[in-house]
Structure formats: C-alpha cells, structure tokens
Amino acid sequence: MKFKQILLTACLLLMIWPCLAMAKEEPIIYTVKDGDTLWDISQRFIKDPYYWPSLWSNNPDIGNPHLIYPGQKLRIHDGRIEIIPVGEELSDEAGASILIPDEVRMIATFGGAQSFIGPKEADNLGYLADAIDGRVLITEDDTVFLEMTDLEAVAPGDVYELITVGGKVFHPISDKLMGYQTIQLGTVKITEITPTVAVAQVTDALREIKRGAKVRPFRVIPDQIPRKLADMVVHGYILSDDIGKIAMGQWEVILLDIGEESGLEVGHELDLYRKREATEIAKEARTTPLVLPEIDLGDAIVLEVRHGFAEALIIRTTFLPIFRGDQVRTKTN
C-alpha cells in the first residue's frame, strides 16, 4: 500500500512539474532601443556580459552584435535571451511582462571610476602612518593607524580608500594643472578613534599596501547606472584615460574637464568628437574659413561627477583612436 502511494505521488509530480516550471519562467518582452548592444543587454538582464557570443551565433541574421536594431523584440527568460522574429505575434505570451525600455536603460560600469584626484583634495588627504607589527607589506584584515587631516570628522564604521597619488594631469589646451592620477590600493574600515589617530582594519587589498599610502573617503559606484539625456548642451575636453595611456578605446574610463558646476550628472550620455580641419589645398583656394563636419569618435556615459572634473565610460567607438584633447558634448532632449 505504501509503495502504491509513493508511486502515485511520483506520477502526480511528473504531471504537474512542467506546469510549475512554466509558471516559474515567465519571460519579459523587451524592445531594443537606440544604443543597446548584446553585451549590455546580457549584462543587464542575466548578469553575464559574456553571454552575447552564444546569442549572436544562434542568430546568424545579426551581422554585428553591436548593431542590433531599435524596434527588435527580445524574449528574456531566467538565464537566456531569445530574439523574436519580425512579424511574430506576441498575443500568446501568457504571463509575459512587456518592459518599457526607458525603465531599464542601464549601462554596466565594469568597476566604476575614481582614478583621479583634484589638487585641493590631494592637499587634504590623510595617510596610513603605521601597522601593529614591523612587516613592510600590509594586507587584508591587518590593523592599521591613520593620521587624518580632520580627525573629528571620522567615525567608527566609516570606509576609506587607500591610494597612491601618481603623475600630474594637465589640461590639453590651457596646460593648467587639473589634478593627479591615482592608483587604488584597497579599502579600510574605521574601528576606533583615539586622540591622535584613527584605528582601522584593511577590508580589501587590491595591490601592495605600505605605510605612507594616502587615504580618502570611499565612494561607492554602482555596478549599473541609468542612462539619461541632459537638459542643455555642455562641452568639454578629454584630459586622460584612467591609467594615462596615449590612445583610448571602448570600455575604457576617461577623465573630463567638466564637472557638477556645469550641470553634468551621473548617467548623462556624451558624444565624443574631433573637429575636422580643411586640407591645405582647400584653405589656399578660399578667403573665408571652411567649416567641415565633425569627426565622430563614439559615445560615452558619465560614471562619476565632482567639482571641476568627471569620469566617463566609453561605450562606443568608431575606427579611430581617441586622444587627449578630443572633445565631448552632452546629448540632449
């Protein structure tokens, strides 16, 4: 009798299991918008930016994974994405959610920014003065002692970033000192405040940490941020990339000479461009300057904004490299 009950229960589970699976996996219908790529869609919906090669190979009608077309519809399940053929009716999508594109126009930040520091902030940094033993290198979970410029403003539980201040960054046009490159070493969390120093524990060690490392407040940059258009056009210049390379490309962080004082905000989309110069032959044949169309270099999105500068992620490039002195412009409504 007991065996029959077990067998009956197993048969019932086999009958209802497909229904349970279908109920659990209700797809989302997403309409592709201008600027979407298979890379950021994969990152956005299934948390795997490397899913797109599989999606691309299974859809040979897509010639370029970075040029999927606005208006295309995607059926997004838990763990996979399907491209809905043009003309396929969606009325039978039982339980599917129709997603408004503006709700999720997000971009992955790939670790964010914070690789630059302005002159004023650089003059007011604390530093790692000592550790509890004589080791030269300091690592995760070690206790350290910090000398701070304003110890009264520090409290237990605060998180600070350990950095090395690197080379100077000058404006490519005015040659003004804009600040310094920084290298992230790790993070510390304040555990105690004494009359002379802040006691902290190293919570993350990205590189070798030594005494003398500079300390600045840690600012969390989310893994994804929403894209948005600006209310007004703001122009600026590219000062550098985040590690000081000469040429810059897609998915690299760039430093800009415009900041919060100009109305720039995190998530603002940017045009990257270069002014096109007329040839010497054309100049000789004219009495007035010839104004030519700008050279399109790509697009970027703002990751971090402070006073006087910002950092942005290049999300699209053309066939040309991007250099210091190239220009940016906010996209507007």
C-alpha positions in Angstrom: 0.0 0.0 0.0 2.8 2.4 0.9 4.6 1.6 -2.4 1.4 2.5 -4.3 1.1 5.8 -2.5 4.7 6.7 -3.4 4.2 5.7 -7.0 1.0 7.7 -7.3 2.8 10.8 -5.7 5.7 10.5 -8.2 3.3 10.3 -11.1 1.4 13.4 -10.0 4.7 15.3 -9.6 5.7 14.3 -13.1 2.4 15.6 -14.4 2.5 19.0 -12.7 6.2 19.6 -12.9 6.1 21.1 -16.4 3.4 23.5 -15.3 5.4 24.5 -12.3 8.4 25.2 -14.5 6.4 27.2 -17.0 4.8 29.2 -14.2 8.2 30.0 -12.7 9.8 31.0 -16.0 7.6 33.9 -17.2 9.5 35.8 -19.9 10.0 39.5 -20.2 9.5 41.1 -23.6 12.0 43.9 -24.2 12.1 46.3 -27.2 15.6 47.2 -28.3 16.4 51.0 -28.1 19.0 53.0 -29.9 22.4 52.4 -28.3 21.6 48.9 -27.0 24.2 46.2 -27.6 24.0 42.4 -27.0 26.8 43.0 -24.4 24.9 45.4 -22.2 21.6 43.6 -22.6 23.2 40.3 -21.5 24.8 42.2 -18.5 21.6 43.9 -17.7 19.1 41.0 -17.7 21.1 37.8 -16.9 24.2 39.3 -15.2 26.5 37.8 -17.8 28.1 40.2 -20.3 29.8 37.2 -22.0 26.5 35.5 -22.9 26.2 37.6 -26.1 28.6 35.5 -28.3 26.2 32.5 -27.8 23.2 34.6 -28.6 24.9 36.1 -31.6 26.0 32.7 -33.0 22.4 31.3 -32.7 21.0 34.3 -34.6 23.1 34.5 -37.9 20.8 37.2 -39.2 22.6 39.6 -36.8 25.6 40.8 -38.8 27.1 42.8 -36.0 26.5 42.2 -32.2 26.9 45.9 -31.5 24.4 46.9 -34.1 21.1 45.3 -33.1 18.4 47.5 -34.4 15.9 49.6 -32.4 12.5 48.0 -32.5 13.7 44.5 -32.4 12.0 42.5 -29.6 13.7 40.1 -27.2 12.1 37.4 -25.1 14.1 37.3 -21.9 13.8 34.2 -19.6 15.6 33.3 -16.5 19.1 32.6 -17.8 18.6 33.0 -21.6 17.6 35.5 -24.2 15.7 34.8 -27.5 15.3 37.2 -30.4 11.7 37.3 -31.5 11.5 37.1 -35.4 10.0 40.1 -37.1 6.3 39.6 -37.5 5.8 37.0 -34.8 2.7 37.8 -32.8 3.1 38.4 -29.1 -0.6 37.9 -28.1 0.1 34.3 -26.9 2.8 35.3 -24.5 0.9 34.1 -21.4 2.3 35.7 -18.3 4.9 37.7 -20.1 5.8 41.2 -18.9 6.1 43.9 -21.5 9.1 46.0 -20.4 9.2 49.7 -21.3 12.8 50.4 -22.5 13.2 53.6 -20.5 12.7 51.7 -17.3 15.9 49.8 -17.7 18.2 51.9 -19.9 21.2 50.8 -17.8 24.9 50.5 -18.5 27.4 48.3 -16.8 30.2 50.3 -15.2 32.8 47.5 -15.1 34.1 48.5 -11.7 33.5 52.2 -12.0 36.0 55.0 -11.8 37.7 57.1 -9.2 41.2 57.1 -10.8 41.8 60.8 -10.5 42.0 63.4 -7.7 41.8 67.2 -7.9 44.6 69.5 -6.5 42.5 70.7 -3.5 41.5 67.2 -2.4 45.1 66.0 -2.9 46.3 68.6 -0.4 44.0 67.4 2.3 44.4 63.6 2.3 45.1 61.5 5.4 47.7 58.8 5.3 48.5 55.3 6.6 51.0 56.0 9.4 51.7 52.6 10.9 50.6 49.0 11.5 50.7 46.7 14.5 53.9 44.9 13.6 57.1 45.5 11.6 56.1 44.0 8.3 56.7 46.1 5.3 53.7 45.0 3.3 50.2 45.3 4.7 47.3 43.2 3.6 43.6 42.3 4.2 42.4 42.1 7.8 45.5 43.9 9.2 45.0 46.6 11.7 46.5 50.0 10.7 46.7 53.5 12.2 45.7 56.5 10.1 46.6 60.2 10.6 43.8 62.3 9.3 43.6 66.0 8.5 40.3 66.3 10.3 40.1 63.5 12.9 36.9 64.9 14.4 35.1 64.2 11.1 36.0 60.5 11.2 33.7 57.9 13.0 33.8 54.2 13.6 32.2 52.3 10.6 33.4 54.9 8.0 35.1 53.3 5.0 38.1 54.9 3.3 40.1 54.2 0.2 43.9 53.7 0.2 45.5 55.2 -2.9 48.9 56.2 -4.4 49.0 59.6 -5.9 50.6 59.4 -9.3 51.5 61.7 -12.2 50.2 65.1 -12.8 47.4 65.7 -15.3 47.4 68.9 -17.3 44.7 70.4 -19.5 45.5 69.7 -23.2 44.5 73.2 -24.3 45.4 75.6 -21.4 48.1 73.4 -19.9 46.6 74.1 -16.4 47.2 71.6 -13.7 43.9 69.7 -13.3 45.0 67.1 -10.7 46.7 63.7 -10.4 46.2 60.1 -11.5 45.6 57.8 -8.6 46.1 54.0 -8.1 43.6 52.2 -5.9 45.4 50.0 -3.3 42.4 48.9 -1.2 39.9 49.9 1.5 39.9 50.2 5.3 37.1 50.5 7.8 37.4 52.6 10.9 37.1 50.6 14.1 38.2 53.2 16.7 39.1 56.8 17.2 41.9 57.8 19.6 43.0 61.4 20.5 45.8 61.2 17.8 44.9 58.6 15.1 42.1 56.6 13.7 42.4 52.8 14.1 41.2 50.8 11.0 41.1 47.3 9.6 42.0 46.6 6.0 38.9 45.3 4.3 40.2 44.8 0.8 43.7 44.7 -0.6 43.9 45.2 -4.4 47.7 45.9 -4.6 50.7 46.1 -2.2 49.9 48.4 0.7 52.7 50.2 2.5 53.0 52.9 5.1 52.5 56.3 3.6 49.6 55.3 1.4 47.1 58.2 1.1 43.6 57.9 2.5 40.4 59.4 1.0 36.7 58.8 1.6 35.4 55.7 -0.3 32.6 56.5 -2.7 30.5 53.5 -3.9 29.9 53.5 -7.7 27.0 51.1 -8.5 27.6 48.2 -10.9 25.0 49.7 -13.3 23.7 53.2 -13.8 20.7 54.6 -15.8 21.4 56.5 -19.0 19.8 59.9 -19.4 19.8 62.9 -21.7 20.9 66.3 -20.5 18.6 69.4 -20.4 21.3 71.5 -22.0 24.4 71.1 -24.2 27.7 71.1 -22.2 31.0 70.9 -24.0 34.3 69.7 -22.6 37.7 68.1 -23.3 39.2 64.7 -22.6 42.1 65.1 -20.2 43.3 61.5 -19.9 42.2 57.9 -19.5 42.3 56.3 -16.1 45.8 54.9 -16.4 47.5 57.6 -18.5 47.6 55.8 -21.9 48.1 57.8 -25.1 45.2 56.3 -27.1 41.8 55.2 -25.7 39.2 52.8 -26.8 35.9 51.1 -26.0 35.1 50.2 -22.3 37.9 52.5 -21.0 37.3 55.2 -18.4 38.2 58.7 -19.5 38.7 61.9 -17.5 36.8 65.1 -18.5 37.4 68.8 -17.6 33.7 69.4 -16.8 32.0 68.7 -13.5 29.0 69.2 -11.4 29.3 73.0 -11.6 28.4 72.8 -15.3 25.2 70.7 -14.7 26.8 67.4 -15.6 25.2 64.4 -13.9 26.0 60.7 -13.5 24.3 58.8 -16.4 24.5 61.7 -18.9 25.2 60.4 -22.4 28.1 62.0 -24.3 29.1 62.5 -27.9 32.8 62.1 -28.5 34.1 64.0 -31.4 37.1 65.8 -33.0 37.0 69.0 -35.2 37.8 68.3 -38.8 40.4 70.5 -40.4 40.2 71.5 -44.0 43.1 70.4 -46.3 45.8 72.9 -47.2 44.6 72.8 -50.8 41.1 73.9 -49.7 42.5 76.6 -47.5 44.5 78.1 -50.3 41.5 78.3 -52.6 39.3 80.2 -50.1 39.3 83.7 -48.5 37.0 82.5 -45.6 37.4 79.5 -43.3 35.8 76.3 -44.4 33.8 74.7 -41.7 33.6 70.9 -42.1 31.5 68.2 -40.3 33.0 66.9 -37.0 34.7 63.5 -36.8 32.5 61.1 -34.9 34.7 59.2 -32.4 32.0 57.4 -30.4 29.8 57.7 -27.3 30.4 57.7 -23.5 28.4 57.7 -20.3 29.2 59.7 -17.2 30.2 57.5 -14.2 31.4 60.0 -11.6 31.0 63.7 -11.2 32.9 66.0 -8.9 33.6 69.7 -8.8 35.8 70.6 -11.8 36.0 67.1 -13.4 34.2 63.9 -14.2 34.9 60.4 -15.3 33.1 58.6 -18.1 33.0 55.1 -19.7 33.5 54.9 -23.5 30.6 52.6 -24.7 31.0 53.0 -28.5 33.9 53.8 -30.8 34.4 54.2 -34.5 37.5 53.1 -36.4 39.6 56.0 -34.9 41.5 56.0 -31.7 40.6 58.6 -29.1 43.2 61.0 -27.7 43.8 63.7 -25.1 42.3 67.0 -26.3 39.4 65.3 -28.2 36.0 66.8 -27.3 32.8 65.7 -25.6 29.3 67.0 -25.7 26.2 66.0 -23.7 23.4 64.5 -25.7 20.2 66.4 -25.1 16.4 66.0 -25.4 
